[in-house]
Amino acid sequence: MTWTKLAHIRVPGIPRPQGKLITRSVRGRGIGHMPVHVERHRQKVAWAAKRAWDHPVRFDGPIWLEAVFSFTRPQSQMGTGRNKGIPKPWAPTHHIQTPDVDKLCRLVLDALEQAHVIRNDSQVTILEGRKQWHTEPETHLTVWGWDTDADC
């Protein structure tokens, strides 16, 4: 019994959170939709997942997902002149502002479902999400699956 790496997915661009459903009433019926930037980013993640997925069918077993969300620092946190490219001494070491890591992970899980990489996000038994500062904004996903062939 062991975990097997199924895919490594890189999604360039600023990571986006799942967000909230926008609802309105039309003729007495509630209609809801996601904000446009959420839909676009989910499609971008789904497209990258489809491209990286080299298996003929989606995975139906237990999933371990590692998600690393990289953000660029605001210019106000960076030095100038000879210190260009170096964070100022007071700049936070960790990315502790919005978006929340759980909402970033929700969008990724929905995109993996949409891309038919996984059947349902309930398959995820281990979820590791991390936000960090980096020179390029991007998302790195590593999908691991429980190798049932190795079960004894």
N, CA, C and O atoms as a DFTB+ gen file, in Angstrom:
608 C
 N C O
     1  1       0.849      -1.182       0.000
     2  2       0.000       0.000       0.000
     3  2       0.887       1.236       0.000
     4  3       1.747       1.407       0.864
     5  1       0.662       2.078      -0.973
     6  2       1.493       3.269      -1.088
     7  2       0.784       4.336      -1.919
     8  3      -0.136       4.043      -2.682
     9  1       1.234       5.577      -1.754
    10  2       0.718       6.681      -2.559
    11  2       1.529       6.762      -3.848
    12  3       2.752       6.627      -3.827
    13  1       0.853       6.980      -4.956
    14  2       1.493       7.110      -6.264
    15  2       1.165       8.489      -6.828
    16  3       0.015       8.929      -6.806
    17  1       2.209       9.168      -7.339
    18  2       1.977      10.489      -7.931
    19  2       1.228      10.307      -9.249
    20  3       1.691       9.607     -10.149
    21  1       0.063      10.948      -9.349
    22  2      -0.768      10.852     -10.545
    23  2      -0.535      12.014     -11.494
    24  3      -0.585      11.841     -12.711
    25  1      -0.281      13.200     -10.945
    26  2      -0.088      14.371     -11.808
    27  2       0.553      15.514     -11.032
    28  3       0.367      15.656      -9.824
    29  1       1.315      16.322     -11.766
    30  2       1.800      17.596     -11.240
    31  2       1.253      18.663     -12.181
    32  3       1.469      18.605     -13.392
    33  1       0.550      19.629     -11.620
    34  2      -0.157      20.632     -12.413
    35  2       0.362      22.011     -12.039
    36  3       0.398      22.369     -10.861
    37  1       0.766      22.789     -13.047
    38  2       1.201      24.166     -12.821
    39  2       0.224      25.092     -13.522
    40  3      -0.063      24.933     -14.708
    41  1      -0.284      26.062     -12.772
    42  2      -1.238      27.030     -13.322
    43  2      -0.646      28.423     -13.136
    44  3      -0.623      28.931     -12.015
    45  1      -0.163      29.056     -14.218
    46  2       0.377      30.410     -14.080
    47  2      -0.745      31.420     -13.824
    48  3      -1.889      31.217     -14.232
    49  1      -0.398      32.493     -13.152
    50  2      -1.378      33.551     -12.872
    51  2      -1.719      33.633     -11.398
    52  3      -1.404      32.729     -10.623
    53  1      -2.359      34.713     -11.023
    54  2      -2.706      34.963      -9.621
    55  2      -3.749      33.951      -9.163
    56  3      -4.808      33.841      -9.780
    57  1      -3.468      33.202      -8.079
    58  2      -4.460      32.268      -7.552
    59  2      -5.710      33.006      -7.088
    60  3      -5.618      34.068      -6.472
    61  1      -6.857      32.450      -7.379
    62  2      -8.139      33.074      -7.025
    63  2      -8.909      32.170      -6.082
    64  3      -8.841      30.947      -6.205
    65  1      -9.654      32.761      -5.124
    66  2     -10.481      31.956      -4.224
    67  2     -11.814      31.595      -4.865
    68  3     -12.211      32.181      -5.872
    69  1     -12.499      30.625      -4.271
    70  2     -13.794      30.181      -4.779
    71  2     -14.808      31.310      -4.789
    72  3     -15.523      31.473      -5.778
    73  1     -14.895      32.072      -3.752
    74  2     -15.850      33.172      -3.717
    75  2     -17.252      32.705      -3.375
    76  3     -17.492      31.523      -3.129
    77  1     -18.162      33.652      -3.366
    78  2     -19.547      33.369      -3.013
    79  2     -20.434      33.461      -4.244
    80  3     -20.159      34.218      -5.176
    81  1     -21.494      32.680      -4.226
    82  2     -22.482      32.683      -5.290
    83  2     -23.229      34.015      -5.272
    84  3     -23.679      34.461      -4.217
    85  1     -23.361      34.644      -6.429
    86  2     -24.127      35.891      -6.543
    87  2     -25.555      35.489      -6.915
    88  3     -25.778      34.847      -7.941
    89  1     -26.509      35.868      -6.082
    90  2     -27.898      35.477      -6.326
    91  2     -28.763      36.703      -6.583
    92  3     -28.488      37.803      -6.102
    93  1     -29.806      36.477      -7.352
    94  2     -30.806      37.525      -7.580
    95  2     -32.127      36.835      -7.885
    96  3     -32.170      35.649      -8.212
    97  1     -33.176      37.585      -7.772
    98  2     -34.508      37.046      -8.017
    99  2     -35.012      37.514      -9.379
   100  3     -34.995      38.704      -9.693
   101  1     -35.463      36.544     -10.180
   102  2     -36.049      36.843     -11.482
   103  2     -37.409      36.165     -11.534
   104  3     -37.507      34.939     -11.497
   105  1     -38.459      36.979     -11.621
   106  2     -39.831      36.469     -11.654
   107  2     -40.118      35.517     -10.488
   108  3     -40.762      34.482     -10.656
   109  1     -39.638      35.883      -9.339
   110  2     -39.914      35.100      -8.137
   111  2     -39.023      33.891      -7.944
   112  3     -39.169      33.171      -6.955
   113  1     -38.098      33.649      -8.869
   114  2     -37.195      32.500      -8.754
   115  2     -35.788      32.990      -8.468
   116  3     -35.335      33.981      -9.039
   117  1     -35.108      32.293      -7.587
   118  2     -33.726      32.641      -7.276
   119  2     -32.773      32.090      -8.331
   120  3     -32.824      30.906      -8.663
   121  1     -31.913      32.942      -8.853
   122  2     -30.923      32.539      -9.846
   123  2     -29.558      32.917      -9.292
   124  3     -29.375      34.011      -8.758
   125  1     -28.603      32.003      -9.423
   126  2     -27.270      32.269      -8.899
   127  2     -26.189      31.991      -9.920
   128  3     -26.344      31.139     -10.794
   129  1     -25.081      32.727      -9.800
   130  2     -23.912      32.495     -10.649
   131  2     -22.670      32.951      -9.897
   132  3     -22.739      33.761      -8.972
   133  1     -21.541      32.412     -10.318
   134  2     -20.266      32.787      -9.718
   135  2     -19.737      34.048     -10.402
   136  3     -20.058      34.294     -11.565
   137  1     -18.929      34.852      -9.698
   138  2     -18.307      36.004     -10.348
   139  2     -17.463      35.550     -11.549
   140  3     -16.943      34.435     -11.559
   141  1     -17.334      36.404     -12.536
   142  2     -16.641      36.069     -13.781
   143  2     -15.195      35.660     -13.522
   144  3     -14.719      34.687     -14.107
   145  1     -14.480      36.395     -12.643
   146  2     -13.071      36.058     -12.400
   147  2     -12.918      34.677     -11.761
   148  3     -11.908      34.007     -11.976
   149  1     -13.906      34.249     -10.982
   150  2     -13.870      32.917     -10.367
   151  2     -14.053      31.855     -11.452
   152  3     -13.308      30.876     -11.498
   153  1     -15.041      32.050     -12.319
   154  2     -15.295      31.090     -13.408
   155  2     -14.085      30.970     -14.327
   156  3     -13.700      29.867     -14.717
   157  1     -13.489      32.105     -14.670
   158  2     -12.325      32.083     -15.565
   159  2     -11.159      31.326     -14.944
   160  3     -10.508      30.518     -15.607
   161  1     -10.899      31.594     -13.660
   162  2      -9.765      30.923     -13.017
   163  2     -10.045      29.424     -12.852
   164  3      -9.143      28.605     -13.026
   165  1     -11.281      29.064     -12.519
   166  2     -11.621      27.641     -12.395
   167  2     -11.409      26.935     -13.733
   168  3     -10.884      25.823     -13.772
   169  1     -11.818      27.581     -14.835
   170  2     -11.606      27.004     -16.169
   171  2     -10.122      26.880     -16.498
   172  3      -9.701      25.916     -17.136
   173  1      -9.335      27.855     -16.063
   174  2      -7.891      27.820     -16.297
   175  2      -7.247      26.644     -15.553
   176  3      -6.400      25.942     -16.105
   177  1      -7.656      26.437     -14.297
   178  2      -7.133      25.321     -13.505
   179  2      -7.591      23.992     -14.116
   180  3      -6.806      23.049     -14.209
   181  1      -8.856      23.916     -14.529
   182  2      -9.385      22.687     -15.134
   183  2      -8.642      22.367     -16.433
   184  3      -8.316      21.207     -16.685
   185  1      -8.375      23.370     -17.248
   186  2      -7.662      23.163     -18.501
   187  2      -6.248      22.642     -18.238
   188  3      -5.797      21.707     -18.901
   189  1      -5.543      23.251     -17.263
   190  2      -4.188      22.805     -16.921
   191  2      -4.216      21.372     -16.373
   192  3      -3.311      20.583     -16.644
   193  1      -5.250      21.044     -15.609
   194  2      -5.380      19.687     -15.056
   195  2      -5.614      18.668     -16.170
   196  3      -5.022      17.589     -16.153
   197  1      -6.464      18.998     -17.132
   198  2      -6.713      18.098     -18.268
   199  2      -5.432      17.860     -19.057
   200  3      -5.147      16.740     -19.480
   201  1      -4.666      18.927     -19.247
   202  2      -3.413      18.827     -19.995
   203  2      -2.386      17.953     -19.274
   204  3      -1.643      17.206     -19.910
   205  1      -2.348      18.051     -17.943
   206  2      -1.361      17.292     -17.170
   207  2      -1.807      15.857     -16.880
   208  3      -0.983      15.010     -16.532
   209  1      -3.086      15.584     -17.018
   210  2      -3.654      14.273     -16.678
   211  2      -3.412      13.313     -17.837
   212  3      -4.023      13.461     -18.895
   213  1      -2.536      12.340     -17.656
   214  2      -2.227      11.422     -18.758
   215  2      -2.804      10.029     -18.526
   216  3      -2.266       9.041     -19.026
   217  1      -3.890       9.947     -17.775
   218  2      -4.559       8.674     -17.520
   219  2      -5.836       8.623     -18.372
   220  3      -6.473       9.655     -18.587
   221  1      -6.213       7.438     -18.856
   222  2      -7.386       7.352     -19.738
   223  2      -8.711       7.658     -19.038
   224  3      -9.660       8.094     -19.690
   225  1      -8.792       7.441     -17.735
   226  2     -10.039       7.689     -16.998
   227  2      -9.728       8.474     -15.736
   228  3      -8.574       8.574     -15.318
   229  1     -10.772       9.027     -15.135
   230  2     -10.567       9.756     -13.884
   231  2     -10.265       8.765     -12.764
   232  3     -10.569       7.577     -12.867
   233  1      -9.663       9.273     -11.698
   234  2      -9.275       8.433     -10.573
   235  2     -10.433       8.341      -9.591
   236  3     -11.018       9.362      -9.230
   237  1     -10.771       7.135      -9.156
   238  2     -11.914       6.932      -8.256
   239  2     -11.532       6.594      -6.822
   240  3     -12.415       6.456      -5.976
   241  1     -10.251       6.457      -6.524
   242  2      -9.816       6.073      -5.183
   243  2      -9.508       7.274      -4.302
   244  3      -9.820       8.411      -4.655
   245  1      -8.891       7.013      -3.153
   246  2      -8.506       8.088      -2.228
   247  2      -7.451       9.000      -2.856
   248  3      -6.558       8.539      -3.567
   249  1      -7.570      10.293      -2.585
   250  2      -6.677      11.314      -3.149
   251  2      -5.967      12.072      -2.031
   252  3      -6.543      12.381      -0.988
   253  1      -4.697      12.356      -2.290
   254  2      -3.901      13.259      -1.449
   255  2      -3.525      14.413      -2.367
   256  3      -2.880      14.205      -3.395
   257  1      -3.926      15.635      -2.003
   258  2      -3.668      16.798      -2.840
   259  2      -2.772      17.788      -2.110
   260  3      -3.076      18.229      -1.002
   261  1      -1.663      18.125      -2.755
   262  2      -0.785      19.183      -2.263
   263  2      -1.004      20.399      -3.149
   264  3      -0.861      20.309      -4.368
   265  1      -1.346      21.530      -2.554
   266  2      -1.602      22.757      -3.308
   267  2      -0.731      23.881      -2.751
   268  3      -0.797      24.200      -1.564
   269  1       0.080      24.471      -3.616
   270  2       0.942      25.591      -3.232
   271  2       0.529      26.794      -4.068
   272  3       0.604      26.771      -5.296
   273  1       0.091      27.845      -3.380
   274  2      -0.382      29.068      -4.024
   275  2       0.668      30.154      -3.829
   276  3       0.948      30.556      -2.700
   277  1       1.246      30.624      -4.921
   278  2       2.324      31.615      -4.854
   279  2       1.816      32.986      -5.296
   280  3       1.134      33.121      -6.312
   281  1       2.165      33.991      -4.508
   282  2       1.757      35.371      -4.767
   283  2       2.996      36.253      -4.837
   284  3       3.991      35.986      -4.164
   285  1       2.936      37.316      -5.660
   286  2       4.031      38.283      -5.668
   287  2       3.789      39.291      -4.549
   288  3       2.650      39.616      -4.213
   289  1       4.876      39.769      -3.991
   290  2       4.770      40.763      -2.920
   291  2       4.316      42.107      -3.486
   292  3       4.635      42.445      -4.626
   293  1       3.566      42.878      -2.678
   294  2       3.231      44.241      -3.106
   295  2       4.520      45.076      -3.219
   296  3       5.478      44.848      -2.480
   297  1       4.534      46.018      -4.125
   298  2       5.712      46.862      -4.340
   299  2       6.115      47.595      -3.060
   300  3       7.295      47.874      -2.847
   301  1       5.126      47.907      -2.205
   302  2       5.421      48.637      -0.958
   303  2       6.278      47.809       0.006
   304  3       6.898      48.371       0.909
   305  1       6.322      46.490      -0.170
   306  2       7.128      45.627       0.706
   307  2       8.537      45.393       0.161
   308  3       9.359      44.751       0.814
   309  1       8.811      45.913      -1.032
   310  2      10.105      45.675      -1.663
   311  2      11.012      46.892      -1.554
   312  3      10.546      48.032      -1.545
   313  1      12.318      46.635      -1.472
   314  2      13.298      47.703      -1.392
   315  2      13.455      48.421      -2.723
   316  3      12.946      47.973      -3.750
   317  1      14.163      49.537      -2.690
   318  2      14.434      50.308      -3.903
   319  2      15.935      50.521      -4.027
   320  3      16.692      50.250      -3.095
   321  1      16.352      51.005      -5.181
   322  2      17.773      51.283      -5.399
   323  2      18.602      50.016      -5.332
   324  3      18.307      49.038      -6.019
   325  1      19.656      50.029      -4.494
   326  2      20.520      48.842      -4.402
   327  2      19.824      47.672      -3.720
   328  3      20.298      46.539      -3.800
   329  1      18.694      47.935      -3.042
   330  2      17.925      46.868      -2.383
   331  2      16.754      46.379      -3.234
   332  3      15.869      45.682      -2.740
   333  1      16.756      46.749      -4.515
   334  2      15.673      46.334      -5.406
   335  2      15.599      44.801      -5.453
   336  3      16.609      44.116      -5.613
   337  1      14.381      44.294      -5.308
   338  2      14.188      42.844      -5.334
   339  2      14.335      42.178      -3.974
   340  3      14.142      40.969      -3.847
   341  1      14.677      42.962      -2.960
   342  2      14.837      42.422      -1.599
   343  2      13.696      42.947      -0.738
   344  3      13.450      44.153      -0.715
   345  1      12.988      42.059      -0.023
   346  2      11.899      42.534       0.853
   347  2      12.440      43.445       1.956
   348  3      13.540      43.240       2.471
   349  1      11.643      44.450       2.303
   350  2      12.020      45.351       3.395
   351  2      12.039      44.556       4.704
   352  3      11.357      43.538       4.816
   353  1      12.813      45.012       5.691
   354  2      12.945      44.253       6.944
   355  2      11.618      44.027       7.675
   356  3      11.455      43.013       8.355
   357  1      10.679      44.949       7.544
   358  2       9.394      44.818       8.239
   359  2       8.380      43.983       7.458
   360  3       7.305      43.682       7.977
   361  1       8.704      43.607       6.224
   362  2       7.759      42.860       5.382
   363  2       7.472      41.483       6.001
   364  3       8.390      40.819       6.483
   365  1       6.213      41.059       5.989
   366  2       5.880      39.761       6.598
   367  2       6.550      38.603       5.859
   368  3       6.667      38.610       4.634
   369  1       6.984      37.617       6.629
   370  2       7.630      36.430       6.067
   371  2       6.603      35.526       5.401
   372  3       6.871      34.933       4.355
   373  1       5.424      35.423       6.014
   374  2       4.374      34.540       5.512
   375  2       3.242      35.358       4.884
   376  3       3.006      36.506       5.261
   377  1       2.564      34.762       3.943
   378  2       1.424      35.392       3.276
   379  2       0.197      35.206       4.180
   380  3      -0.480      34.180       4.115
   381  1      -0.080      36.209       5.021
   382  2      -1.149      36.055       6.020
   383  2      -2.378      36.909       5.721
   384  3      -3.246      37.055       6.581
   385  1      -2.466      37.470       4.531
   386  2      -3.651      38.233       4.172
   387  2      -4.548      37.410       3.248
   388  3      -4.247      36.263       2.917
   389  1      -5.655      38.027       2.842
   390  2      -6.571      37.327       1.954
   391  2      -5.874      37.078       0.614
   392  3      -4.955      37.811       0.250
   393  1      -6.301      36.062      -0.110
   394  2      -7.430      35.162       0.113
   395  2      -7.090      34.033       1.090
   396  3      -5.923      33.700       1.298
   397  1      -8.127      33.461       1.675
   398  2      -7.966      32.358       2.618
   399  2      -7.560      31.098       1.868
   400  3      -8.028      30.842       0.759
   401  1      -6.684      30.318       2.488
   402  2      -6.187      29.104       1.834
   403  2      -7.306      28.081       1.607
   404  3      -7.262      27.333       0.629
   405  1      -8.303      28.037       2.490
   406  2      -9.387      27.064       2.303
   407  2     -10.243      27.410       1.083
   408  3     -10.718      26.513       0.386
   409  1     -10.443      28.701       0.821
   410  2     -11.228      29.087      -0.360
   411  2     -10.433      28.881      -1.648
   412  3     -11.013      28.574      -2.689
   413  1      -9.120      29.047      -1.587
   414  2      -8.270      28.729      -2.734
   415  2      -8.359      27.235      -3.052
   416  3      -8.457      26.843      -4.215
   417  1      -8.324      26.416      -2.013
   418  2      -8.407      24.957      -2.190
   419  2      -9.774      24.542      -2.730
   420  3      -9.860      23.624      -3.546
   421  1     -10.842      25.205      -2.287
   422  2     -12.188      24.868      -2.784
   423  2     -12.278      25.054      -4.294
   424  3     -12.858      24.218      -4.987
   425  1     -11.708      26.144      -4.813
   426  2     -11.747      26.368      -6.250
   427  2     -10.973      25.273      -6.979
   428  3     -11.430      24.766      -8.003
   429  1      -9.809      24.909      -6.459
   430  2      -8.990      23.874      -7.083
   431  2      -9.726      22.534      -7.094
   432  3      -9.708      21.831      -8.104
   433  1     -10.367      22.174      -5.990
   434  2     -11.095      20.900      -5.927
   435  2     -12.249      20.880      -6.924
   436  3     -12.472      19.873      -7.596
   437  1     -12.981      21.983      -7.022
   438  2     -14.065      22.059      -7.997
   439  2     -13.532      21.953      -9.426
   440  3     -14.160      21.323     -10.276
   441  1     -12.380      22.565      -9.692
   442  2     -11.786      22.507     -11.032
   443  2     -11.328      21.090     -11.374
   444  3     -11.476      20.656     -12.516
   445  1     -10.775      20.364     -10.402
   446  2     -10.355      18.977     -10.650
   447  2     -11.557      18.092     -10.963
   448  3     -11.464      17.178     -11.783
   449  1     -12.680      18.363     -10.312
   450  2     -13.928      17.649     -10.619
   451  2     -14.408      17.996     -12.024
   452  3     -14.783      17.114     -12.796
   453  1     -14.394      19.275     -12.346
   454  2     -14.837      19.760     -13.649
   455  2     -13.984      19.169     -14.776
   456  3     -14.488      18.908     -15.868
   457  1     -12.685      18.959     -14.506
   458  2     -11.757      18.417     -15.506
   459  2     -11.830      16.892     -15.593
   460  3     -11.141      16.291     -16.418
   461  1     -12.648      16.263     -14.761
   462  2     -12.796      14.803     -14.700
   463  2     -11.501      14.107     -14.287
   464  3     -11.228      12.984     -14.709
   465  1     -10.709      14.786     -13.459
   466  2      -9.521      14.168     -12.880
   467  2      -9.952      13.322     -11.689
   468  3      -9.453      12.213     -11.496
   469  1     -10.876      13.846     -10.894
   470  2     -11.446      13.094      -9.770
   471  2     -12.965      13.060      -9.938
   472  3     -13.550      13.918     -10.599
   473  1     -13.581      12.062      -9.334
   474  2     -15.035      11.909      -9.427
   475  2     -15.730      12.949      -8.562
   476  3     -16.687      13.593      -8.992
   477  1     -15.228      13.108      -7.312
   478  2     -15.854      14.006      -6.356
   479  2     -14.801      14.476      -5.373
   480  3     -13.864      13.735      -5.077
   481  1     -14.933      15.695      -4.858
   482  2     -13.923      16.180      -3.913
   483  2     -13.974      15.450      -2.569
   484  3     -13.086      15.629      -1.736
   485  1     -14.998      14.635      -2.355
   486  2     -15.047      13.825      -1.130
   487  2     -13.976      12.733      -1.150
   488  3     -13.697      12.134      -0.111
   489  1     -13.372      12.464      -2.308
   490  2     -12.293      11.485      -2.421
   491  2     -11.014      11.968      -1.746
   492  3     -10.148      11.164      -1.402
   493  1     -10.897      13.276      -1.556
   494  2      -9.676      13.838      -0.980
   495  2      -9.632      13.521       0.502
   496  3     -10.443      14.017       1.284
   497  1      -8.665      12.680       0.878
   498  2      -8.514      12.299       2.284
   499  2      -7.415      13.101       2.964
   500  3      -7.428      13.271       4.183
   501  1      -6.459      13.597       2.171
   502  2      -5.390      14.454       2.693
   503  2      -5.338      15.690       1.802
   504  3      -5.216      15.583       0.582
   505  1      -5.431      16.859       2.420
   506  2      -5.374      18.118       1.688
   507  2      -4.341      19.018       2.355
   508  3      -4.504      19.417       3.508
   509  1      -3.280      19.333       1.622
   510  2      -2.244      20.230       2.126
   511  2      -2.275      21.501       1.289
   512  3      -1.982      21.467       0.094
   513  1      -2.627      22.614       1.907
   514  2      -2.674      23.894       1.215
   515  2      -1.681      24.857       1.835
   516  3      -1.576      24.960       3.057
   517  1      -0.951      25.563       0.974
   518  2       0.054      26.499       1.481
   519  2       0.064      27.747       0.615
   520  3       0.010      27.655      -0.612
   521  1       0.132      28.926       1.255
   522  2       0.299      30.201       0.560
   523  2       1.724      30.667       0.821
   524  3       2.258      30.503       1.918
   525  1       2.332      31.256      -0.215
   526  2       3.706      31.735      -0.039
   527  2       3.980      32.919      -0.953
   528  3       3.256      33.166      -1.918
   529  1       5.049      33.649      -0.624
   530  2       5.522      34.723      -1.484
   531  2       6.441      34.115      -2.522
   532  3       7.186      33.182      -2.223
   533  1       6.396      34.636      -3.743
   534  2       7.249      34.131      -4.818
   535  2       7.426      35.229      -5.848
   536  3       6.695      36.220      -5.832
   537  1       8.380      35.067      -6.738
   538  2       8.611      36.082      -7.776
   539  2       7.526      36.054      -8.848
   540  3       7.262      37.081      -9.474
   541  1       6.889      34.898      -9.075
   542  2       5.827      34.755     -10.066
   543  2       4.554      34.238      -9.405
   544  3       4.615      33.296      -8.616
   545  1       3.395      34.840      -9.714
   546  2       2.148      34.305      -9.165
   547  2       1.773      33.029      -9.923
   548  3       1.723      33.024     -11.153
   549  1       1.510      31.953      -9.184
   550  2       1.149      30.680      -9.811
   551  2       0.614      29.713      -8.770
   552  3       0.705      29.950      -7.566
   553  1       0.056      28.625      -9.263
   554  2      -0.448      27.554      -8.409
   555  2       0.211      26.254      -8.849
   556  3       0.248      25.939     -10.039
   557  1       0.729      25.502      -7.886
   558  2       1.291      24.181      -8.160
   559  2       0.451      23.150      -7.416
   560  3       0.242      23.261      -6.207
   561  1      -0.026      22.153      -8.145
   562  2      -0.823      21.084      -7.559
   563  2      -0.134      19.756      -7.808
   564  3       0.314      19.479      -8.921
   565  1      -0.050      18.940      -6.776
   566  2       0.444      17.574      -6.923
   567  2      -0.662      16.657      -6.445
   568  3      -1.109      16.738      -5.301
   569  1      -1.100      15.781      -7.343
   570  2      -2.192      14.857      -7.044
   571  2      -1.596      13.468      -6.844
   572  3      -0.919      12.934      -7.723
   573  1      -1.862      12.893      -5.668
   574  2      -1.407      11.544      -5.338
   575  2      -2.633      10.649      -5.200
   576  3      -3.678      11.087      -4.719
   577  1      -2.503       9.411      -5.619
   578  2      -3.589       8.450      -5.479
   579  2      -3.123       7.228      -4.710
   580  3      -1.960       6.835      -4.794
   581  1      -4.036       6.630      -3.961
   582  2      -3.714       5.428      -3.196
   583  2      -3.633       4.258      -4.162
   584  3      -4.593       3.956      -4.870
   585  1      -2.487       3.607      -4.185
   586  2      -2.248       2.505      -5.112
   587  2      -2.916       1.238      -4.576
   588  3      -2.373       0.565      -3.700
   589  1      -4.086       0.922      -5.102
   590  2      -4.835      -0.250      -4.640
   591  2      -4.208      -1.548      -5.116
   592  3      -4.451      -2.602      -4.529
   593  1      -3.393      -1.489      -6.185
   594  2      -2.726      -2.706      -6.672
   595  2      -1.696      -3.206      -5.674
   596  3      -1.355      -4.389      -5.659
   597  1      -1.204      -2.297      -4.840
   598  2      -0.196      -2.685      -3.863
   599  2      -0.818      -3.212      -2.576
   600  3      -0.095      -3.661      -1.686
   601  1      -2.175      -3.166      -2.457
   602  2      -2.829      -3.677      -1.252
   603  2      -2.595      -5.186      -1.134
   604  3      -2.616      -5.918      -2.123
   605  1      -2.376      -5.618       0.090
   606  2      -2.153      -7.057       0.330
   607  2      -3.314      -7.677       1.065
   608  3      -3.295      -8.875       1.349
